[in-house]
């Protein structure tokens, strides 16, 4: 995947995440985080805990959103170099 393709895909996912997060739809926001994580190479993917309880979705989103952003930046740098 090229850098431009990755950026376009992640940008759409970020918009979907922000929309769900802003509406308080934390289960949907968590699903988007899972999808974003799946777009990363295996060596950069985060190991997410299973989200079984919708009440835990808000804390899940808050915990993993910033971690995932950092990993996405790392992968973007890889794509720029290659």
NORVENTA-V637199 format. One line per field, one symbol per residue. burial: I if it has 9 or more other C-alpha atoms within 8 Angstrom, else O. Layout:
burial->???
This chain:
burial->OOIOOIOOOIOOIOOIIIOIIOOOIIIIIIOIIIOIIOOIOOOOIOOOOOOOOOOIIIOIIOOIIOOIOOIIOOIIOOIOOO
